Structure formats: C-alpha cells, structure tokens
Amino acid sequence: MSYLSTLELKVPPIVVMLLTGVLMFLASIATVQFSVDGPVMDIAGWAFGLVGLVVIFRGVQVFKRHQTTVDPRIPSASNQLVTNDIYGLTRNPMYLGMTLCLVGWGLYLGSIVALVFVAVFIAFITRFQICTEERLLARKFGKSYLEGYKAQRYENVR
C-alpha cells in the first residue's frame, strides 16, 4: 500500500472543496496582475456557484429520499444504487456541483491562476474519492453496477 493510497476516502470532499477555495483566494491575491475584473465575471461566477449549489443539494436530496448514505467516505454504507433523477445524468452530482461552485468562485475572483486549482480539485477528488468509491460499489453491487449503472452512464455520454 502506497502512502498516497492512505488518502483514499479520508478527507471529506466538502473539506477538500473549502481548502481549494481558500487556496484559490490566496492565489488570486498573490497573482493580482493576472486578474480579469468586471461585472460579467461576477455574474458568471454567481451563476456557476448557484447552479453548483442546486446540483449538490439535488444530489443530497435524492440520496436522502432513497435512504442511502450521503457520506462519500463510507461507500460500503450505501444500501442501493441510485440511478434516477439527477443520478440519471451524472454519477457524481455532488462532485460536479462542487466543481461548478469552484469555477464560479474562480470567475468571481477574476483570477485565471485561481482557476488552475479547480483542475487540482478534480484530480484529487477523482483519484482519492471517485475511483475508490466506484471500486467499492462495483464490489458491493457487482453486475448491476458494472453492466447496468456504469455502462448506462457511459452510453449517455456517447
């Protein structure tokens, strides 16, 4: 087991998002010369942020309605696959929503450099959360996950 694998499912994604937001803010201050300011950036930032919040809350709402865990650090506590509603469009609406919020924050800050941290957030969440979750869900739900849920989402993308 590598040192990096010890990070799998350990840090709550909301904490990763908030830390990323702080780093984005600090980067925007440190690199103010690379900033783009204006009302369009503010409006776009608010729009992305609000859409992101709606996506996050819808994902949570649907999980709660299905009475399954919303804590992504314990995918083994999932009692069923949720494939309808927003989960019919994306397997990870909460992470998508967090990403949209961070894009909105970067646009609001008007910082091109800060937006680089969105890619870092995506890479971290993908490696230490999503890949691990999917591996554990495949183990728990087997064929219905691999051939149904996961394949169905892939078909929607093509």
C-alpha positions in Angstrom: 0.0 0.0 0.0 1.5 3.3 -1.0 1.5 6.4 1.1 -0.9 8.1 -1.3 -3.5 5.4 -1.0 -3.9 6.3 2.7 -5.7 9.4 1.5 -8.4 7.4 -0.2 -11.8 8.2 1.4 -10.2 10.0 4.3 -10.8 13.7 3.7 -14.4 14.8 3.4 -14.9 16.2 -0.1 -16.5 19.3 1.3 -13.3 20.0 3.2 -11.3 19.5 0.0 -13.6 22.0 -1.7 -13.3 24.6 1.0 -9.5 24.2 1.2 -9.3 24.6 -2.6 -11.5 27.7 -2.3 -9.1 29.2 0.2 -6.1 28.3 -2.0 -7.9 30.0 -4.9 -8.4 33.1 -2.9 -4.8 33.2 -1.8 -3.6 32.6 -5.4 -5.9 35.5 -6.6 -4.2 37.9 -4.1 -0.7 36.7 -4.9 -1.2 36.9 -8.7 -3.4 40.0 -9.0 -1.6 41.0 -12.1 -3.2 38.0 -13.9 -6.7 39.0 -12.9 -9.7 39.9 -15.1 -12.2 42.0 -13.3 -15.7 43.1 -14.4 -19.4 42.6 -13.9 -19.5 39.8 -16.4 -17.1 37.8 -14.3 -19.1 38.5 -11.2 -22.4 37.4 -12.8 -20.8 34.3 -14.4 -19.3 33.5 -11.0 -22.6 33.8 -9.2 -24.4 31.8 -11.9 -21.9 28.9 -11.8 -21.9 28.9 -8.0 -25.7 28.9 -7.7 -26.1 26.1 -10.3 -23.4 24.2 -8.4 -25.3 24.5 -5.2 -28.5 23.4 -6.8 -26.8 20.3 -8.2 -25.2 19.5 -4.8 -28.5 19.8 -2.9 -30.4 17.8 -5.5 -27.9 15.0 -5.2 -28.2 15.0 -1.4 -32.0 15.2 -1.6 -32.2 12.2 -3.9 -29.9 10.1 -1.7 -31.9 11.0 1.4 -35.1 10.1 -0.4 -33.7 6.7 -1.2 -32.4 6.4 2.4 -28.8 5.8 1.5 -25.7 7.4 2.9 -24.6 10.8 1.7 -21.2 10.4 3.4 -18.9 9.6 0.5 -16.2 8.4 2.8 -18.1 5.2 3.5 -19.5 3.8 0.2 -19.9 0.5 1.9 -22.8 2.0 3.8 -24.7 2.5 0.5 -27.8 0.3 0.6 -28.8 0.7 -3.0 -27.8 2.2 -6.3 -29.5 5.5 -7.1 -29.9 5.8 -10.8 -32.8 8.1 -11.3 -33.3 11.9 -11.2 -30.0 13.8 -11.3 -28.2 10.5 -11.0 -29.6 9.6 -14.4 -27.5 12.4 -15.8 -24.3 12.1 -13.8 -22.9 9.5 -11.4 -21.4 12.2 -9.2 -23.7 15.2 -9.0 -22.2 16.3 -5.6 -18.7 16.5 -7.0 -19.9 18.1 -10.2 -21.7 20.7 -8.1 -18.6 21.3 -6.0 -16.6 21.8 -9.2 -19.2 24.3 -10.6 -19.0 26.2 -7.3 -15.2 26.4 -7.5 -15.4 27.5 -11.1 -17.9 30.2 -10.0 -15.6 31.2 -7.2 -12.6 31.5 -9.6 -14.7 33.6 -12.0 -15.9 35.8 -9.2 -12.3 36.3 -8.1 -11.5 37.2 -11.6 -8.3 35.1 -11.3 -7.0 33.0 -14.1 -4.4 31.5 -11.8 -7.0 30.6 -9.2 -8.9 28.5 -11.8 -5.9 26.2 -12.1 -6.9 25.0 -8.6 -10.2 23.7 -10.0 -8.2 21.2 -12.0 -6.2 20.2 -8.9 -9.6 19.7 -7.1 -10.9 17.5 -9.9 -7.7 15.4 -9.9 -7.7 14.9 -6.2 -11.4 14.0 -6.0 -11.1 11.7 -8.9 -8.1 9.8 -7.6 -8.9 9.7 -3.9 -12.6 9.6 -3.8 -14.4 8.7 -7.1 -12.1 5.9 -8.2 -12.2 4.3 -4.8 -15.9 4.7 -4.4 -16.5 3.1 -7.8 -14.2 0.2 -7.0 -16.1 -0.4 -3.7 -19.5 0.0 -5.3 -18.6 -2.5 -8.1 -17.6 -5.0 -5.4 -20.8 -4.4 -3.4 -23.3 -4.3 -6.2 -21.5 -6.4 -8.8 -23.1 -6.9 -12.1 -25.9 -4.4 -11.6 -23.3 -1.7 -11.1 -20.8 -2.6 -13.8 -23.2 -3.6 -16.6 -26.2 -1.5 -15.7 -25.4 1.7 -13.9 -21.9 2.4 -15.0 -22.4 1.2 -18.6 -25.7 3.2 -18.9 -23.9 6.4 -17.9 -21.2 5.7 -20.4 -23.7 5.2 -23.2 -25.4 8.6 -22.2 -22.0 10.3 -22.9 -21.5 8.9 -26.4 
